[in-house]
Amino acid sequence: MLGTTVTHRRYISSNYAHYAGHLVDGAFVLGLFGDAATELCIRTDGDEGLFAGYSDVHFNHPVRAGDVVEVVASVSRVGNRSRTVEFSCRVVCRGRPDKSPSAAEVLDPPIVAVVATGTVVVP
């Protein structure tokens, strides 16, 4: 169970941009973390579990419409009913509207946009 990891990838459409510069709000990424935590709980405990809270969140770089993000969730501590989970959100592809309306590029290395630590509880 310790070290179990799940990875989700998602294209961020313009529907999720709420701010100038096609920025996506940080709560959107936290929602993706919740989705990854749900799969993690199903894989480790056979139950969707409940998200108890975050102990640490860092928004390092913006997420924009046109990005492809990769969300990783890994179990870093196992208690009787609780699991500490480390999260990261990396931008792996980014739209390049400066080149053309549909241009995009793979980012190598990816941009680490958000990292967090959270706790989930399972029955």
Buried (B, 14 or more C-beta within 10 A) or exposed (E): EEEBEBEBEBEBEEEBBEEEEBBBBBEBBBEBBBBBBBBBBBEBBEEBBBBEEBEEBEBEEBBBBBBBBBBBBBBEEBEEEBBBBBBBBBBBBBBEEEEEEEEBEEBEEBBEBBBBBBBBBBE
